[in-house]
Amino acid sequence: MTTPQYYRTLAWLESFLVDIDAVVIGVCEFESVQRFDKERLESALQQCINHHPNLRLNIATFTKPYYFFQTKQSCSTPTYIELESKDEWQRIVDDELNTPFEFNNEAKGLLKLFVLYDKDPTSRRQYLLLKYHHSIADGTSGMILLNTLLSCYFNRDQKLSTLSSLSDSETLAFPQVTNEDEKKTEDMIQTILAYKRQWKPMIPYEPATGRNLTIYHHGTPENMAQLLNRCRQEKVTIGSVLLTSIYFAIAELVKDTWLHDASSYFSNFKFDLDVNLRHRYPSPLDRHEHIGLHIGMMTLNEIVISRETKFWSLCRVIFNDLQRNLSEGRHLTYLRANRLTSTDEQIDEQTKRNDGRINDLNFSNIGPYVFQREYEDLKLKHYYCVGSNPCPSVGTNVILVCSVESLDYVLLHEAGEKNRLIAKSWFDRMVGLTDRVWRQTESWTFDHFLKEST
């Protein structure tokens, strides 16, 4: 076997995503009069690959450090699958989520396209699955790739964004490391070491199975419109509402342990919150430039829930905490501190005791679909971002939220009946609360939430 020609070395986070076989799948549900023309779609896919240099890369993993290399032939052929049942697409996504890419292959890149269509020829529903390795792009990148693909398919004359990779997030986050940066990082390192060395999972689970499964939910356009209006009134964001709903749902899940009487409270729930960094650097990027694999992470300060906690009051606390962390650059510091603590032996030992878990949850509010939703007779109905990072490597569960006309949720969890029941239980409660919370008054509390389920 020949040694592939070196392109560049992978940075720490990229290398980690290779080690855990992290993939992303953009699940695009369309309503259309006609099915995709195979010849046109294959041509559009080739144009998409040619437009984005990242899609022409593969990874040499013979020894560390890993490195990217250019594939010798940058082509890919769509895979067409006829659906036998309404929900078969979910099984296909789960299978692909658990099928790693082939590295060290000079003939294959790190992108695959699947076309799913109903057996009934009169059906207006069809799906595109954009599967790519997480080391070359992030969740929002799937939206950019989809827009490129469809713009090429319909011969739209427009300027297309190009995914560009950065070898290291810290290059922009800390262009010139100051004493203040060092002090912030050191403080964050001590905080991370203190809780990760003793952290125990709060969400119940059964031991790792090595396979991840997904649960989906989409709200309604009416609920999202009402929620947006309520958020404007409360001067908060949908992201802070989602986080408040997560806190309520998890607190209910563990209420027998934490909330055994009126004076008790729930706290110490630890999770990573992904933050889009595209416009949040000390030296901002061009507003039209899209960066693959470029998120920051942060945790919230101590959040406490008792039976008397009011939803909208907690939402404002979380919103203010988010804004403070962003304004102080703590999301960038957390990203850097995580890398610097990644080789800590005590954390490694603790992770092994927790069956490979390092967090309760990873949450990413990817946000709205950022391009047009209609391409001639093709209308994008839902966009789900699936995968991101697998369980349990980054948490016992991973939740991602996008929006087209409504909020589209995905929960990733480990296979196993116990894990499925636990995940579905709190996920259903969380999305149900988010869907209807715009109706709740200022005085509506966690105790009211608990009584709804009895």
LOLUM-772550 format. One record per residue: residue in one letter; x, y, z negated of N, C-alpha, C in turn. Coordinates in steps of 0.1 Angstrom, whole numbers, padded with zeros to 4 digits, always signed. Each point is the difference from the previous one (the first is absolute). Last residue first. Example, Ala and Ser with C-alpha at 12.3 -4.5 7.8 and 13.67 -1.06 7.14 Angstrom:
<setis>
S+0128-0022-0071+0009+0011+0000-0008+0011-0008
A+0003-0057+0001-0009+0012+0000+0009+0012+0000
</setis>
This chain:
<setis>
T-0490+0131-0365-0006-0009-0009-0015-0003+0003
S+0032+0031+0022+0003-0013+0003-0007-0011-0009
E-0003+0049-0006-0005-0004+0013+0001-0014+0004
K+0019+0020-0039-0014-0004-0002-0006-0004+0013
L+0044+0018-0001+0000-0014-0006-0015-0005-0001
F+0007+0045+0014+0005-0009+0010-0001-0015-0005
H-0009+0035-0030-0011-0002+0010+0004-0010+0011
D+0033+0011-0031-0010-0008-0006-0012-0002+0009
F+0034+0030+0013+0004-0014+0002-0010-0010-0007
T-0021+0048+0013+0012-0006-0007+0004-0014+0004
W-0028+0050+0014+0000-0014+0002+0013-0006-0004
S-0015+0048+0001+0000-0007-0013+0001-0016+0002
E-0003+0032+0037+0012+0003-0007+0001-0009-0013
T-0030-0021+0038+0001+0013-0006+0013+0002-0007
Q-0011-0032+0045+0001+0001-0015+0002+0014-0005
R-0002-0016+0047-0013+0003-0006+0001+0002-0015
W+0038-0011+0027-0004+0013+0003-0014+0004-0006
V+0020-0044-0001+0003+0008-0011-0004+0015+0003
R-0003-0043+0028-0012+0007-0006+0003+0011-0010
D+0033-0028+0025-0011+0003+0009-0011+0009-0005
T+0037-0016-0027+0004+0011+0009-0011+0003+0009
L-0008-0037-0028+0001+0013-0008+0003+0012+0009
G+0002-0043+0019-0014+0003-0003-0001+0014-0008
V+0043-0020+0008-0006+0006+0012-0014+0005-0002
M+0021-0022-0037+0007+0013+0004-0006+0006+0012
R-0016-0042-0014-0004+0010-0010+0006+0014+0004
D+0012-0038+0025-0014+0003+0002-0004+0011-0009
F+0043-0016-0008-0001+0007+0013-0014+0004+0003
W+0009-0028-0037+0003+0014-0003+0000+0009+0013
S-0011-0047+0004-0008+0006-0011+0003+0015-0001
K+0025-0027+0030-0013+0004+0005-0008+0007-0010
A+0042-0018-0013+0001+0011+0009-0013+0005+0005
I+0000-0038-0028+0004+0012-0007+0001+0012+0009
L-0009-0042+0020-0011+0005-0008+0003+0012-0008
R+0034-0020+0025-0010+0005+0009-0012+0006-0008
N+0035-0023-0022+0005+0013+0005-0011+0007+0008
K-0008-0044-0015+0000+0009-0011+0004+0014+0005
E+0003-0035+0031-0014+0004-0003-0001+0010-0012
G+0040-0002+0037-0003-0007-0013-0014+0005-0004
A+0040+0028+0029-0010-0011+0002-0002-0007-0014
E+0015+0051+0000+0005-0013+0003-0011-0010+0001
H-0008+0051+0015+0003-0007-0012+0006-0014+0003
L-0018+0053+0020+0009-0012+0003+0002-0007-0014
L-0039+0036+0023+0007-0005-0012+0008-0012+0003
V-0024+0045+0027+0006-0014+0001+0006-0003-0014
Y-0038+0039+0025+0009-0005-0011+0005-0014+0004
D-0023+0048+0022+0002-0014+0003+0011-0006-0010
L-0038+0044+0005+0012-0005-0006+0001-0015+0003
S-0023+0030+0037-0003-0003-0014+0013-0005-0006
E+0000+0014+0043-0012+0007-0003-0004-0003-0014
V+0044-0010+0006-0003+0005+0014-0013+0008-0002
S+0042-0018-0036-0014+0005+0004-0001+0004+0014
C+0030-0031-0041+0000+0008+0011-0014+0006+0002
V+0031-0028-0040-0012+0006+0004+0002+0010+0012
L+0022-0045-0033+0002+0010+0010-0013+0006+0005
I+0025-0033-0042-0012+0006+0006+0004+0011+0009
V+0021-0047-0028+0003+0012+0008-0013+0005+0007
N+0017-0033-0046-0009+0003+0011+0006+0012+0008
T+0026-0018-0034-0010-0011+0000-0010+0002+0011
G+0049+0021+0007-0011+0001-0009-0009-0012+0001
V+0040+0006+0026-0002+0014-0005-0011+0002-0009
S+0013-0044+0015+0012+0007+0000-0001+0015-0005
P-0031-0042+0006+0001+0009-0012+0011+0010+0000
C-0027+0000+0038+0000-0003-0014+0008-0014-0001
P+0010+0036+0041-0007-0011-0005-0001-0001-0016
N+0000+0044+0035+0010-0009-0007-0008-0011-0006
S-0019+0023+0038+0009+0009-0006+0011-0007-0007
G-0048-0016+0017+0013-0005-0002+0008+0010-0008
V-0041+0015+0032+0002-0012-0007+0014-0003-0003
C-0038+0040+0015+0014-0002-0001+0002-0012-0009
Y-0043+0017+0032+0005-0006-0013+0015-0001+0001
Y-0043+0027+0026+0014-0003+0000+0004-0004-0014
H-0048+0006+0033+0007-0002-0013+0014-0002+0003
K-0028+0014+0036-0010+0000-0011+0007-0001-0014
L+0011+0017+0054+0006-0006-0012-0010+0001-0012
K-0010-0001+0055-0001+0007-0012+0005-0007-0012
L-0002+0003+0058+0005-0007-0011+0000+0009-0013
D-0010+0012+0047-0012-0008-0006+0005-0008-0012
E+0030+0040+0011-0010-0004+0010-0011-0008-0007
Y+0028+0008-0034+0008-0001+0013-0009-0005+0010
E-0003+0020-0054-0006-0005+0012+0009+0002+0012
R+0012+0014-0044-0006-0013-0003-0007-0006+0013
Q+0044+0036-0010-0014-0001+0005-0004-0014-0003
F+0038+0011-0032-0002+0004+0014-0015-0002+0004
V+0019-0010-0045+0004+0014+0004-0001+0004+0014
Y-0023-0031-0042+0005-0003+0013+0003+0014+0007
P+0000-0001-0053-0008-0001+0011+0007-0004+0013
G+0020-0016-0049-0007+0012+0005-0008-0002+0013
I+0029-0026-0034+0006+0003+0013-0007+0012+0006
N+0007-0019-0049-0011+0006+0006+0005+0006+0014
S+0017-0040-0036+0004+0009+0010-0013+0006+0007
F+0022-0032-0045-0011+0007+0006+0005+0010+0010
N+0013-0046-0032+0006+0010+0009-0012+0006+0007
L+0007-0028-0050-0008+0004+0012+0009+0009+0008
D+0015-0021-0041-0014-0004+0000-0006+0001+0014
N+0053-0009-0006-0009+0011-0002-0014-0006+0000
I+0039-0026+0007+0007+0012-0005-0010+0011-0003
R+0003-0059+0008-0007+0013+0001+0008+0011-0007
G+0011-0049+0004+0003+0009+0012-0007+0013+0000
D-0006-0032-0036-0003-0007+0013+0002+0009+0012
N+0011+0012-0046-0013+0003+0004-0003-0006+0014
R+0042-0007-0020-0010-0004-0010-0014+0003+0004
K+0035+0016+0027-0001-0015+0001-0010-0005-0010
T+0010+0045-0002-0008-0002+0012-0002-0015+0002
Q+0028+0015-0035-0014+0002-0003-0009-0003+0012
E+0046-0002+0006-0004-0011-0009-0015+0001-0003
D+0020+0035+0024-0001-0012+0008-0005-0012-0008
I+0008+0041-0022-0012+0001+0008-0001-0013+0009
Q+0039+0004-0024-0011-0002-0009-0013+0000+0007
E+0040+0010+0024-0002-0015-0004-0011-0002-0009
D+0007+0039+0038+0000-0001-0014-0003-0015-0004
T+0001+0023+0044+0010-0010-0003+0001-0003-0015
S-0028+0035+0020-0004-0013+0006+0009-0011-0003
T-0001+0049-0012-0003-0010-0010-0002-0014+0006
L+0009+0038+0028+0011-0001-0009-0002-0010-0012
R-0035+0010+0032+0012-0007+0007+0011-0002-0010
N-0037+0024-0016-0004-0014+0003+0012-0008+0006
A+0003+0047-0006+0003-0007-0012-0004-0015+0001
R-0009+0029+0037+0014-0001-0002+0003-0009-0013
L-0045+0011+0009+0005-0008+0011+0015-0003-0002
Y-0020+0030-0029-0004-0014-0003+0005-0009+0010
T+0006+0046+0007+0009-0005-0011-0003-0015-0003
L-0028+0023+0030+0013-0002+0006+0009-0006-0010
H-0041+0012-0016-0002-0011+0010+0013-0003+0007
R-0004+0037-0029+0002-0012-0007-0002-0012+0009
G-0002+0051+0007+0009-0009+0007+0002-0014-0006
E-0028+0040-0013+0013-0002-0006+0009-0009+0007
S-0044+0008+0016+0006+0013-0001+0014-0001-0006
L-0027-0039+0001+0004+0004+0013+0008+0013+0000
N-0019-0016-0040+0011-0009+0004+0005+0004+0014
R-0037+0023-0016+0012+0004-0008+0011-0009+0004
Q-0042-0009+0019+0005+0012+0005+0013+0004-0007
L-0023-0038-0016+0006-0002+0013+0006+0013+0006
D-0023+0003-0041+0012-0008-0001+0007-0002+0013
N-0042+0020+0000+0010+0009-0005+0014-0007-0002
F-0037-0027+0012+0003+0010+0011+0011+0009-0004
I-0017-0029-0033+0008-0007+0010+0004+0009+0011
V-0030+0017-0032+0013-0002-0006+0010-0007+0010
R-0044+0007+0014+0007+0012+0000+0014-0001-0007
C-0029-0037-0001+0004+0002+0014+0008+0013+0001
L-0020-0012-0041+0012-0007+0003+0005+0002+0014
S-0041+0020-0011+0011+0006-0008+0013-0007+0002
W-0038-0017+0020+0004+0012+0007+0011+0007-0008
F-0020-0039-0019+0006-0003+0013+0006+0013+0006
K-0004-0008-0053-0008+0004+0011+0007-0001+0013
T+0004-0026-0050+0007+0007+0011-0009+0003+0011
E-0008-0026-0041-0006+0013+0001+0007+0008+0011
R+0014-0044-0013-0014-0001+0004-0006+0014+0003
S+0051-0001+0006-0008-0006-0011-0014-0001+0006
I+0053+0008+0020-0014-0002+0002-0006-0006-0012
V+0048+0027+0019-0007-0007-0010-0015+0000+0003
I+0053+0008+0023-0014+0002+0002-0008-0009-0010
E+0053+0022+0008-0008-0009-0008-0015+0004+0002
N+0029+0013+0041+0003+0000-0014-0010-0008-0008
L+0011-0014+0050-0007+0010-0007+0005+0000-0014
T+0030-0016+0043-0010-0005-0010-0006+0013-0006
M+0025-0009+0051+0000+0006-0013-0010-0007-0009
M+0028+0001+0052-0008-0007-0010+0000+0008-0013
G+0007+0008+0058+0006+0001-0013-0009-0008-0010
I+0009-0007+0055-0009+0004-0011+0008+0002-0012
H+0007-0014+0052+0005+0012-0008-0010+0004-0010
L+0004-0032+0042+0005-0004-0013+0005+0011-0008
G-0007+0018+0046-0003-0014-0004+0007-0003-0013
I-0016+0049+0021+0011-0008-0005-0005-0014-0004
H-0013+0045+0033-0005-0011-0008+0011-0009-0004
E-0009+0055+0017+0009-0012+0000-0005-0010-0009
H-0018+0045+0007-0005-0010+0010+0009-0013+0000
R+0010+0039-0027-0014-0005-0004-0005-0010+0009
D+0052+0007-0013-0009+0006+0010-0014-0006-0002
L+0028-0003-0043+0002-0004+0013-0010+0008+0009
P+0020+0019-0048-0010-0007+0007+0003-0004+0014
S+0029+0006-0045+0001+0006+0014-0010-0007+0009
P-0003-0013-0044+0005+0013-0002+0002+0008+0013
Y-0037-0037+0003+0014+0000-0003+0004+0015-0004
R-0044-0020+0014+0003+0002-0014+0014+0000-0003
H-0030-0012+0040+0001+0014-0002+0004+0004-0014
R-0001-0046+0014+0002+0007+0012+0002+0015-0001
L-0008-0040-0032+0010+0010-0001+0002+0010+0012
N-0039-0033-0028+0005+0004+0013+0010+0011-0001
V-0011-0037-0038-0002+0014+0003+0006+0003+0014
D-0017-0043-0037+0007+0004+0012-0004+0015+0003
L+0001-0027-0048-0009+0008+0009+0009+0004+0012
D+0002-0041-0041+0007+0009+0010-0010+0007+0009
F-0008-0019-0053-0001-0003+0014+0008+0010+0008
K-0018-0017-0054+0011+0004+0009-0001-0004+0014
F-0028+0009-0050-0002-0006+0013+0011+0005+0010
N-0009+0014-0048+0012-0008+0004-0002-0008+0013
S-0043+0011-0031+0011+0008+0006+0011-0009+0005
F-0054+0005-0026+0008-0008+0009+0011+0009+0006
Y-0029-0001-0050+0002+0006+0013+0009-0009+0009
S-0035+0003-0050+0011-0005+0008+0001+0007+0014
S-0035+0005-0034+0011+0009-0002+0012-0004+0008
A-0042-0024-0002-0003+0013+0006+0012+0009-0001
D+0009-0053+0004-0009+0008-0008-0001+0014+0005
H+0025-0034+0023-0008-0009-0008-0009+0008-0010
L+0032+0005+0042-0011+0009-0004-0010-0008-0009
W+0041-0019+0020+0004+0013-0004-0011+0008-0006
T-0004-0047+0015+0013+0001-0007+0002+0014-0006
D-0038-0010+0026-0001-0008-0012+0013+0000-0008
K-0005+0024+0042-0006+0006-0011+0000-0008-0013
V+0018-0003+0048+0008-0004-0012-0007+0005-0013
L-0019+0008+0044+0005-0013+0001+0007-0005-0013
E-0015+0045+0004-0011-0009-0002+0005-0015+0001
A+0030+0033+0010-0003+0001-0014-0011-0009-0004
I+0011+0005+0045+0010-0008-0007-0003+0000-0015
A-0027+0027+0028-0002-0014+0003+0010-0009-0008
F+0003+0047-0004-0012-0005-0006-0002-0015+0002
Y+0037+0022+0021+0002-0001-0015-0013-0005-0006
I-0002+0007+0046+0009-0011-0003+0002-0001-0015
S-0024+0037+0015-0008-0012+0002+0008-0013-0003
T+0023+0041+0001-0009+0000-0012-0009-0013+0000
L+0027+0009+0038+0008-0004-0012-0008-0001-0012
L-0021+0016+0039+0004-0014+0002+0008-0005-0012
V-0010+0046+0001-0012-0008-0002+0003-0015+0001
S+0034+0029+0012-0001+0000-0014-0013-0007-0005
G+0007+0006+0047+0010-0009-0006-0001-0001-0015
I-0027+0030+0024-0005-0014+0001+0010-0009-0006
T+0003+0049-0019+0001-0007+0013-0006-0013-0001
V-0012+0049-0027+0008-0012-0001+0001-0006+0014
K-0030+0036-0019+0014+0005+0003+0010-0012-0002
E-0050+0001-0002+0008-0002-0012+0015+0004+0001
Q-0031+0006+0036-0006+0006-0011+0008-0002-0013
R+0013-0022+0039+0002+0014+0002-0005+0008-0012
C-0008-0046+0002+0014+0003-0003+0003+0015+0001
R-0042-0016+0013+0001+0000-0015+0015+0003-0004
N-0010-0004+0046-0006+0012-0005+0001+0000-0015
L+0016-0038+0021+0008+0011+0004-0006+0013-0006
L-0025-0039-0004+0012+0000-0009+0009+0012+0003
Q-0037-0008+0028-0004+0005-0013+0011+0001-0010
A+0009-0018+0042-0003+0014+0002-0005+0006-0014
M+0008-0046+0003+0013+0007+0000-0003+0015+0002
N-0037-0029-0001+0006+0000-0013+0013+0008+0001
E-0023-0007+0040-0008+0009-0009+0007+0001-0013
P+0018-0030+0033+0003+0014+0003-0008+0010-0010
T+0012-0049-0019-0009+0006+0011+0004+0014+0002
G+0032-0043-0017-0012+0008-0005-0008+0005+0012
H+0032-0045-0005-0001+0013+0006-0013+0007-0005
H+0037-0043-0012-0012+0007-0003+0000+0013+0008
Y+0029-0052-0009-0003+0012+0007-0013+0007-0005
I+0044-0038-0012-0014+0003-0002-0003+0014+0005
T+0042-0041+0005-0005+0013+0000-0015+0000-0003
L+0049-0031-0010-0013+0001+0007-0006+0014-0002
N+0051-0030-0003-0008+0011-0004-0013+0000+0008
R+0041-0036-0019-0008+0004+0011-0009+0011-0005
G+0031-0024-0028+0008+0003+0012-0009+0004+0012
T-0010-0010-0048-0003-0011+0009+0008+0002+0013
A+0002+0016-0057+0001+0003+0014-0002-0012+0009
P-0024+0001-0049+0014+0001+0006+0000+0001+0015
E-0043+0019-0024+0006-0013-0001+0014+0001+0007
Y-0028+0042-0026+0004-0007+0012+0004-0014-0003
P-0020+0053-0022+0002-0015-0001+0003-0006+0014
I+0012+0050-0015-0010-0006+0008+0003-0015-0001
M+0031+0026-0022-0013+0002-0006-0012-0006+0007
P+0057-0010-0006-0012+0002+0009-0013+0002-0008
K+0048+0015-0020-0008-0012+0001-0012+0002+0009
W+0051+0025-0015-0013+0000+0006-0006-0014+0002
Q+0045+0018-0017-0009-0006-0009-0015-0002+0006
R+0038+0020+0024+0006-0011-0008-0009-0007-0009
K-0014+0038+0025+0001-0012+0008+0007-0011-0007
Y-0005+0043-0021-0013-0007+0002+0001-0013+0008
A+0039+0028-0009-0007-0002-0013-0012-0009+0002
L+0026+0015+0037+0006-0011-0007-0008-0003-0012
I-0014+0037+0024-0002-0012+0007+0005-0012-0007
T+0010+0042-0017-0014-0002-0002-0004-0014+0007
Q+0044+0017+0005-0002-0005-0014-0015-0003-0002
I+0011+0019+0041+0006-0014-0001-0002-0005-0014
M-0012+0044+0009-0010-0009+0006+0005-0015-0002
D+0029+0035-0013-0012-0001-0009-0010-0010+0005
E+0037+0009+0027+0004-0007-0012-0012-0002-0010
T-0006+0027+0039+0001-0014+0003+0004-0009-0012
K-0002+0047-0004-0013-0005+0002+0000-0015+0003
K+0042+0022-0004-0007-0001-0013-0014-0005+0002
E+0024+0007+0039+0006-0011-0008-0006-0001-0013
D-0012+0037+0027-0005-0013+0006+0005-0012-0008
E+0016+0042-0013-0014-0001-0004-0006-0013+0006
N+0044+0012+0012+0000-0005-0013-0015-0002-0005
T+0005-0004+0052+0004+0010-0010+0001-0006-0014
V+0003-0016+0055-0004-0004-0014+0005+0010-0010
Q-0015+0003+0052+0012+0004-0008-0004-0003-0014
P-0030-0016+0030+0011+0003+0010+0013+0005-0007
F-0044-0027-0013+0011+0005-0008+0011+0004+0010
A-0041-0016+0017-0005+0004-0013+0011+0007-0008
L+0009-0017+0043-0008+0012+0001-0004+0004-0014
T+0025-0039+0003+0007+0010+0009-0007+0013+0000
E-0017-0040-0021+0007+0010-0009+0008+0010+0009
S-0024-0038+0019-0009+0011-0004+0008+0011-0008
D+0021-0032+0038+0000+0001-0014-0009+0012-0004
S+0006-0014+0045+0008-0011-0006-0002+0001-0015
L-0036+0015+0037+0010+0006-0008+0007-0011-0008
S-0032+0004+0048+0004-0007-0013+0011+0008-0006
S-0044+0012+0035+0015+0000-0002+0003-0005-0014
L-0042+0002+0040+0004-0005-0013+0015+0001-0001
T-0032+0031+0031+0009-0011+0000+0004-0004-0014
S-0044+0027+0028+0010-0001-0011+0008-0012+0002
L-0024+0024+0042-0001-0010-0010+0011+0001-0010
K-0028+0032+0039+0012-0003-0007-0002-0009-0011
Q-0031-0002+0044+0002+0008-0012+0014-0003-0006
D-0037-0017+0038+0012+0008+0002+0001+0009-0012
R-0022-0051+0008-0002+0014-0005+0013+0008+0002
N-0016-0048+0012+0008+0009+0008-0003+0015-0004
F-0015-0043-0020-0010+0008+0007+0007+0012+0008
Y+0027-0032-0024-0011-0008+0006-0009+0008+0009
C+0032+0022-0028+0006-0006+0012-0010-0009+0008
S-0014+0018-0040+0003+0012+0009+0006-0006+0013
L-0006-0030-0035-0013+0003+0006+0002+0012+0010
L+0038-0014-0026-0005-0011+0008-0012+0004+0008
T+0017+0031-0031+0009-0001+0011-0006-0011+0010
N-0022+0005-0041-0003+0011+0009+0009+0000+0012
L+0008-0032-0033-0013-0002+0006-0003+0011+0010
L+0038+0004-0027+0002-0011+0011-0013-0002+0007
I-0002+0029-0037+0008+0006+0011+0002-0010+0012
M-0020-0016-0039-0009+0009+0006+0007+0007+0012
G+0025-0027-0028-0009-0008+0008-0010+0008+0008
S+0030+0019-0032+0006-0002+0013-0009-0008+0009
T-0009+0008-0046-0004+0011+0009+0005-0002+0014
G+0015-0030-0034-0014-0002+0003-0005+0010+0010
D+0052-0008+0004-0009-0001-0012-0014+0000+0005
A+0050-0017+0023-0010+0010+0000-0009-0002-0012
I+0040-0026+0010+0001+0009+0011-0011+0011+0000
S+0004-0037-0032+0013+0007+0000+0001+0011+0011
H-0037-0031-0007-0001+0012-0008+0014+0008+0000
H-0020-0030+0041+0007-0002-0012+0001+0013-0008
Y-0043-0012+0032+0014+0004+0001+0007-0002-0013
K-0050-0007+0030+0009-0005-0010+0014+0004+0002
L-0053+0012+0015+0014+0004+0002+0008-0004-0011
L-0050-0013+0023+0009-0002-0012+0014+0004+0004
L-0054+0009+0019+0015-0001+0003+0007-0001-0013
Y-0054-0012+0016+0011+0004-0009+0013+0000+0007
Q-0058+0003+0011+0013-0007+0002+0010+0007-0009
R-0058+0000+0014+0011+0000-0010+0012-0006+0005
R-0045+0003+0020+0008+0012+0003+0012+0001-0010
S-0030-0043+0023+0004+0007-0012+0008+0012+0004
T-0017-0034+0030-0008+0012-0001+0004+0008-0012
P+0018-0044+0011+0005+0011+0010-0008+0013-0001
D+0012-0038-0038-0011+0005+0007+0004+0011+0009
K+0032-0018-0028-0003-0010+0010-0012+0004+0008
D+0033+0037-0023-0011-0009-0003-0003-0010+0012
Y+0049+0023-0011-0013+0003+0006-0010-0011-0003
L+0055+0022-0009-0011-0010-0005-0013+0005+0006
V+0057+0006+0007-0013+0005+0004-0011-0010-0004
F+0054+0015-0015-0010-0010+0002-0013+0007+0004
L+0058+0009-0003-0014+0005+0002-0010-0011+0002
K+0053+0012-0023-0009-0010+0007-0014+0007+0001
L+0056+0013-0013-0013+0004+0002-0008-0011+0007
L+0049+0005-0009-0007-0002-0012-0014+0006+0000
G+0034-0023+0041+0000+0011-0009-0009-0003-0013
K+0029-0034+0036-0013+0004-0006+0002+0012-0009
A+0036-0024+0023-0011+0001+0011-0013+0005-0006
E+0041-0009-0025+0003+0011+0009-0011+0002+0011
N+0002-0019-0053-0005-0004+0014+0002+0011+0009
N+0005-0003-0049+0012-0005+0007-0003-0004+0014
F-0042-0001-0033+0012+0009+0001+0011-0007+0008
E-0056-0004-0004+0012-0008+0003+0012+0010+0001
F-0047+0006-0030+0007+0003+0013+0012-0009+0001
P-0041-0017-0032+0011+0010+0001+0005+0002+0014
T-0048-0014-0023+0009-0005+0010+0011+0010+0002
N-0039+0007-0028+0009-0010-0006+0009-0007+0010
L-0032+0032+0013+0006+0007-0011+0010-0009-0007
E-0027-0017+0035+0011+0009+0005+0007+0007-0011
D-0038-0026-0012+0010-0009+0006+0012+0008+0005
D-0037+0024-0015+0007-0006-0012+0011-0009+0005
V-0028+0020+0033+0008+0010-0007+0008-0007-0011
I-0032-0026+0020+0011+0002+0009+0010+0010-0006
R-0040-0008-0023+0009-0011-0001+0012+0002+0009
Q-0033+0032+0003+0006+0001-0012+0010-0012-0003
W-0028+0002+0039+0011+0009+0001+0008+0001-0013
E-0042-0024+0004+0012-0008+0003+0013+0009+0001
D-0050+0010-0010+0012+0003-0009+0013-0007+0003
K-0041-0007+0026+0000+0015-0002+0013+0004-0008
S+0003-0044+0031-0010+0005-0010+0003+0014-0003
E+0025-0023+0033-0011-0009-0001-0011+0004-0009
L+0039+0027+0032-0006-0002-0013-0012-0010+0000
E+0046+0006+0033-0015+0000+0000-0005-0003-0014
I+0049+0021+0019-0007-0010-0009-0015+0002+0001
Y+0052+0015+0024-0015+0001+0000-0006-0011-0008
T+0050+0029+0003-0006-0013-0002-0015+0002-0001
P+0041+0030+0026-0011-0001-0010-0005-0015-0001
T+0051+0013+0013-0012-0003+0007-0011-0001-0011
S+0051+0026+0007-0009-0008-0008-0013-0002+0007
C+0056+0020+0005-0013-0002+0005-0008-0009-0010
S+0050+0019+0008-0010+0006-0008-0014-0001+0005
Q+0051-0025+0001-0012+0002+0009-0011+0006-0009
K+0042-0006-0019+0004+0000+0014-0011+0002+0009
T+0004+0020-0051-0003-0013+0007+0003+0002+0014
Q+0024+0026-0042-0009+0002+0012-0002-0014+0006
F+0012+0007-0053+0006-0001+0013-0011+0001+0011
F+0011+0008-0059-0008+0000+0012+0008-0002+0013
Y+0015-0019-0050+0000+0012+0009-0010-0002+0011
Y+0017-0016-0055-0007-0003+0012+0002+0012+0010
P+0037-0012-0039-0013+0007+0003-0006-0004+0013
K+0010-0038-0016-0003+0014-0004+0013+0008+0001
T-0013-0043+0032+0006+0003-0013-0004+0015-0004
F-0023-0022+0035+0010-0011-0002+0007+0002-0014
T-0037+0024+0026+0000-0003-0014+0010-0011-0004
A-0017+0040+0040+0009-0011-0002+0001-0002-0015
I-0041+0021+0031+0009+0001-0011+0009-0012-0001
N-0028+0031+0040-0002-0011-0008+0011+0001-0011
L-0027+0036+0038+0011-0005-0009-0004-0013-0006
R-0025+0031+0029+0009-0008+0008+0012-0006-0009
L-0035+0030-0015-0007-0012+0004+0009-0009+0009
N+0012+0044-0016+0000-0010-0011-0006-0013+0004
P+0001+0038+0030+0013-0008-0001-0001-0010-0011
H-0040+0022+0029+0004-0001-0014+0013-0009-0002
H-0021+0007+0043-0001+0013-0006+0006+0001-0014
N-0004-0041+0025+0010+0008+0006+0000+0014-0006
I-0034-0030-0013+0013-0005-0005+0012+0009+0006
C-0043+0009+0016+0000+0003-0015+0014-0004-0005
Q-0010-0012+0044+0002+0014-0001+0002+0004-0015
Q-0013-0044+0008+0014+0002+0004+0004+0015+0000
L-0045-0011-0009+0009-0005-0011+0014+0002+0004
A-0032+0009+0033+0000+0011-0011+0009-0004-0011
S-0006-0032+0034+0008+0012+0005+0001+0011-0010
E-0028-0037-0009+0014-0004+0000+0009+0011+0004
L-0046+0007+0003+0004+0000-0014+0015-0004-0001
R-0021-0001+0043+0002+0014-0005+0005+0000-0014
E-0011-0041+0017+0011+0005+0008+0003+0014-0005
K-0038-0022-0018+0012-0006-0004+0013+0006+0007
D-0047+0024-0014+0005-0006+0012+0014-0005-0003
F-0041+0006-0037+0013+0005+0006+0004-0008+0012
R-0052+0004-0010+0012-0006-0007+0012+0006+0007
Q-0048+0027-0002+0008-0010+0007+0012-0005-0008
V-0031+0030-0019-0009-0006+0010+0007-0011+0007
S+0010+0015-0052+0003+0003+0014-0010-0007+0009
E+0021+0010-0054-0013-0002+0007+0002+0004+0014
F+0038-0017-0039-0005+0009+0010-0015-0004+0004
E+0043-0005-0040-0013-0005+0004-0006+0010+0010
C+0051-0013-0021-0008+0010+0007-0013-0006+0005
V+0044-0008-0035-0011-0007+0005-0010+0011+0005
G+0055-0005-0011-0011+0010+0002-0012-0007+0006
I+0043-0019-0030-0009-0002+0011-0011+0011+0000
V+0054-0013-0021-0012+0009+0000-0009-0004+0012
V+0041-0026-0033-0005+0005+0013-0012+0009-0002
A+0046-0025-0027-0012+0009-0001-0004+0004+0015
D+0034-0032-0025-0008-0003+0012-0012+0009+0001
I+0037+0001-0033-0013-0005-0004-0010-0002+0012
D+0046+0015+0006+0001-0011-0009-0014-0005-0004
V+0003+0039+0027+0004-0012+0007+0000-0012-0009
L-0007+0041-0019-0012-0004+0007+0003-0012+0009
F+0035+0020-0023-0009-0007-0010-0012-0005+0007
S+0030+0026+0025+0006-0013-0003-0009-0008-0009
E-0011+0045+0008-0002-0008+0012+0004-0014-0002
L+0009+0031-0034-0014-0004+0001-0003-0008+0012
W+0045+0015-0005-0004-0008-0011-0014-0005+0001
A+0022+0012+0047+0001+0007-0013-0006-0010-0011
L+0023-0016+0048-0013+0003-0007+0003+0007-0014
T+0032+0004+0045-0002-0008-0012-0013+0004-0007
R+0010+0004+0054+0003+0006-0012-0004-0009-0012
Y+0010-0015+0046-0007+0013+0002+0002+0009-0012
Y+0026-0046+0024-0003+0008-0011-0007+0013+0004
Q+0000-0048+0027+0007+0013+0000-0005+0009-0011
P-0002-0055-0003-0007+0011+0006+0008+0013-0001
T+0021-0050+0003-0003+0010-0010-0006+0012+0006
T-0003-0052+0019+0008+0012+0001-0005+0010-0012
M-0001-0056+0002-0008+0012+0000+0009+0012+0000
</setis>
